[in-house]
Amino acid sequence: MLAYYLILFTTGFLILYAYRAVHIVTQSWSKAPRRIVRISFLVVAFAVYASTSYLAVNRDTYKDNQALMDYTLIGAITLNITLLAISLVQLIADIGLLFRYLRFRAAQKREVVSEGNVMSRRTFASKIALGVGGVMLGSFLWGTTKGKYGWKIFKNKLSFANLPSSFDGVRIVQISDLHLGSFNENFEPLKEAVEMINDLEADYIFFTGDLVNEKYTEAQPWIEVFKKLKAKKDKYAILGNHDYGWGDELTPEEKAYNSIGVAKMNEAMGFKMLLNEHAILEQQGEKIGLVGVENWGYTKEGWFPTVGDYKKSVENMEEVPFKILLSHDPTHWDHKIMGKENVDLTLAGHTHGGQVGVSIPGLFDFTVGRLFYERFAGLYKEGNQHLYVNRGLGFLIFPGRVGVAPEITLHVLNKA
């Protein structure tokens, strides 16, 4: 509870500090527009601040109202990120002006800094601060409305010397982390994603887990949508950590059954399940191995189920020259696969790429995923072993995607 009140106090301070930028920028305006802009800023900021704070403190009362819960997260995060962006730029400018003033004072200069120059610098800095805040506000509003449905196809071409010749050019579509409970039966966006996947004309479709948020029943209304996924040869799936049952509302009996229920939902959608099992993929008499483990994650005790067992998955597996592993959590690759098992390509998900990030090609690249995972998105290679971490199609906790698009991956494997 102390953390809640600390956040509440901090947000109130940020509103007042950010308002200072509005105040400075509007000083030269005529009276009517100046008052309208200043009052509008304070009214909107404090209205969002008060309403989201109330809902957060009383979340147990409103937890069944998904719209209010989404508003609480979107409103609070968007408001605070916007205010923080404005405040940080202002703070940097204020520190710069303070040092400039102290430097002149220390040198005992008479022409310290004229008030006009100080104000012009402050006005310029305040305009920059509000501009940065506007960009952040627009990004989060877009990310929580359109951005979370902005499906992006990532193409990943890989070459392997030991890939059988008949598999040269094989096309694999990977999807991950659907989290269907987050879509509230909003079918149209995911129908579009299914069409995009089908247009890729994949030989295989691999789903690397987290079909639902909490209960397997969340997937029931979606069976007909995902039955339309088409692969020339076959579709395979594994389980993610959420597929084993998530949340305090599930009884131990419900959690025990949840993974079975999710497996049945996947099968109803046309996927073959690999639960610590393997399959042999064959083309023109040549074979490769497809291994699927249950969830294994390197986390705090009890956070996620760690029932994945690679060695069990490959029991009685015939010798094949090339292996693909489906494993939901990329930490499994670091701790159990890399340098320990003969796996050429591992496909994972789980991280969502962080869902929120900022990328300026060649200059700056940061996502929330970096704070929690060493390998959080895209392709990684150690020696001859490859790991690809899909950013996921769905979203969880934060109902949006900012700077991290929901991903459909097309892997094209070539013989080197």
Number of C-alpha atoms within 10 A of each C-alpha: 6 7 8 12 12 10 13 15 11 13 22 16 14 20 22 16 18 26 22 17 23 22 16 17 20 18 12 10 10 9 10 8 11 17 15 10 14 15 13 12 16 15 12 12 20 17 12 17 20 15 14 24 20 12 18 19 12 11 16 9 10 13 14 10 10 12 11 16 19 17 17 22 18 20 19 20 15 20 24 21 16 25 28 22 22 30 26 17 21 23 16 13 18 16 11 12 16 11 11 14 14 13 13 14 14 8 9 10 10 8 8 15 15 9 9 9 10 15 14 14 15 19 20 15 22 26 20 17 27 23 15 20 23 16 14 21 19 14 18 24 18 16 23 19 13 13 19 22 22 17 19 15 17 17 12 16 12 15 13 16 12 14 21 20 14 15 19 15 16 14 22 21 25 29 26 31 31 24 22 27 21 19 16 10 13 12 13 11 14 21 16 13 22 18 13 16 22 17 10 16 16 23 17 19 26 21 29 32 30 27 29 27 26 23 24 27 15 20 23 16 12 20 15 12 14 18 15 14 20 21 19 12 11 15 24 21 29 30 31 31 27 25 26 27 26 18 11 8 11 14 10 11 8 16 20 13 14 22 21 15 21 28 23 18 21 27 17 16 20 20 22 19 21 20 20 22 20 24 17 14 17 14 11 9 8 15 20 20 21 22 24 30 29 28 28 25 23 16 11 7 8 7 11 19 19 17 14 21 18 22 11 14 21 18 11 8 14 11 10 15 16 18 21 19 23 29 32 34 28 28 20 22 25 16 13 14 18 20 14 10 12 14 22 21 21 26 26 32 29 26 24 27 27 24 25 20 17 13 12 8 7 6 6 8 11 14 18 17 19 16 10 10 14 11 20 27 25 17 15 14 12 10 8 13 18 18 24 22 27 29 29 32 24 30 24 18 10 15 19 28 29 23 21 25 25 31 24 23 26 21 20 19 18 20 16 11
